[in-house]
């Protein structure tokens, strides 16, 4: 049996590895593998954690690539509310999504 601390450490390692894989599949354009990893990562995306903020940027970029606009834009709105925890590079990336036409269209549907 694992302690709570060990389980948390394993979870962080798994999330980091899956994020790296998603980044790789984004680069090579393999949507089938990307969709599988996206589903896995999206299940865990409920709050921003200081030690893994780039997971969320990866999820947004992946969601947009897979044209899963509702989930990607909903995630952006959650991220935007917690922007003080984000590294500057990620905050800029999210700001770019928020300025997009797609985001405004999504907001209009809400």
N, C-alpha and C positions, 0 to 999 in steps of 0.2 A: 504494500500500500504506500501511496505517496502522500507527503504532507501537503498542506495548502500552498506553502511556499514553493515546493517542487512542482506542483501542478501549474502554478502561475508562471514559473520559469519555462516549463515545457510549452505552455500556451504561447508565450512570447516568441520562443524559438520557431514554433510552427507558423505563427502569423508572419514573422519576418521572412521565413523561407518561402511561404506562399506569395508574399508581396514581391519578393525578388523574382519568382517565377512569372507572376503577372506582368511585371515590368519587361521581362524577357519576351513573353508572348506578345505584348504590345508592340515591341520593336520589330519582331519578325512577322507580325500580322496573322498569327494563328488563332482565329476566332473561336474554333471548337475548344481548344485547350483553355483559352482565355475565359470562355463562358463557364467552364467547370470550376476554375479557380475563383472566378468572380462570385459564383453562388456560395462557395465555401467562405470566402472572406466577407461577403455581404452579411452573412448570418451573424458575424461577430461585431459588426459595425454599429454599436449602439451608443457609444460615447467616445469622446476624444481622450486618449490617454497620452500623457506627456512623453512617454518613451516610444510611442509608435505612431506619431502623427502622419508620417508619409504613407502609411497604410491607407489613410482616407483619401489622400491625393491620388494614389494609385486606383482606388475604387472609383473615384469620380472619372478619371481618365478612361478607365476600362468600361464603365457604364456608358460613357459617351461613345466610345468606339463600337460597343455592342448595340448602340441605339436604345439602351434601356433608360430613356430620358426621365421617366417618373422617379425611379429609384435614385438615379444620379443627382437629379436636381433637389430631391428631398434631402439627400445626404449633404449637398452643398448648403442648404439652408440650416441644417443642424451644425455644420462646421462653422458657418458664418457667425453663429451665436456664440461660439467658443473660440473666436479668433485670437484672443489674447494668449492662448496657450500654444499657438502655432509658430513654427519657425518662419522667418520673413519670406523665404523663397516659396514656401507652401501657401502662405497667406496671399501672395501675389497671384499664384496659380488659381486659387479659389476665386479671388477677385475678378480674374479674367473670365471665369465661367459665369460669375454673377452678372457681368456686363454683357454677356452674349444674348443674341436674339432668342435663342432657344430657351434660355432661362426666363426671359420676360414672357415668352409664349406660354411656358409651363405655369408661371405664376398666374397668368390670366385665366387658366383653366381651373385654378383652385377655388 
